[in-house]
Amino acid sequence: MTFTLARFTAATETTHRFGEQMHLQLGFAFPVLILLSPDIQAEAIPLLGGKPGPAGTAALRRRAIRVGAVAAAFTCESWVGHPSVSAQVMDRMAPQDLPLPADMPDRLEAVATTGVWPGAHATVHLLSIIDRGEGGSRIRPPQQIPARDYGTNQWLESLLPVPR
């Protein structure tokens, strides 16, 4: 099998569904990195502490090289905002003054997934809002959001060998 844009997108969507199911089954979607090789093999790496520091990133880069990864996807649960505090206000707040998610009953949480394939200049971002309630969580259908250049993309791309 050949690694194609359709297969890359499907792998990223599958990674996202995995994150959604983790949340529904465990109550939280812990971070998972998926390394994808050209023969459509995937290696899943749980990152229980989130994105690692420089030493951990270097170890992941060596692992990506060892498996011949050409693309990567990362899924996790994240706090995407809250209606009672606007983005403009959040941007002006000092880090120590930012509210904790537990202090914001109107917070918006989501399962968020980013997939990158630098060799094809492809990026996929998926977001599924989580609605928490008395009977448990409900996850809204995933939405593909426009590709943008931000920290997760850069981190994922830094793990992969330079495309040839």
WOWONOR-V894590 format. One record per pair of residues at least 12 apart in sequence whose C-alpha atoms are under 6 Angstrom apart, sorted by the first residue. I is the first residue (numbers start at 0). J is the second residue. D is the distance in Angstrom with one decimal. If there is no record, write none. Layout:
BEGIN
I,J,D ; I,J,D
END
This chain:
BEGIN
2,37,5.1 ; 11,72,6.0 ; 11,114,5.6 ; 15,112,5.6 ; 18,74,6.0 ; 28,75,5.5 ; 28,76,5.1 ; 29,75,5.5 ; 30,46,5.2 ; 30,49,5.8 ; 30,74,5.6 ; 30,75,4.2 ; 31,44,5.6 ; 31,45,4.4 ; 31,46,5.5 ; 31,73,5.7 ; 31,74,5.5 ; 32,44,5.1 ; 32,72,5.8 ; 32,73,4.5 ; 33,71,5.5 ; 33,72,5.0 ; 34,68,5.6 ; 34,71,4.6 ; 35,68,5.0 ; 35,70,5.1 ; 35,71,5.7 ; 36,67,5.4 ; 36,68,4.2 ; 36,69,5.4 ; 60,158,4.4 ; 70,115,5.6 ; 70,116,4.3 ; 71,114,5.6 ; 71,115,5.5 ; 72,113,5.5 ; 72,114,4.0 ; 73,112,5.5 ; 73,113,5.4 ; 74,111,5.6 ; 74,112,4.2 ; 75,110,5.7 ; 75,111,5.6 ; 76,109,5.6 ; 76,110,4.4 ; 77,108,5.7 ; 77,109,5.5 ; 78,108,4.4 ; 79,107,5.5 ; 79,108,5.5 ; 80,106,5.7 ; 80,107,5.2 ; 81,105,5.6 ; 81,106,4.1 ; 81,107,5.3 ; 108,128,5.9 ; 108,129,5.5 ; 109,127,5.2 ; 109,128,4.2 ; 109,129,5.1 ; 110,126,5.8 ; 110,127,5.2 ; 111,125,5.8 ; 111,126,4.6 ; 112,124,5.7 ; 112,125,5.1 ; 118,162,5.0 ; 122,146,6.0 ; 124,143,5.7 ; 124,144,5.5 ; 125,142,5.5 ; 125,143,4.5 ; 126,141,5.4 ; 126,142,5.3 ; 127,139,5.5 ; 127,140,5.9 ; 127,141,4.4
END
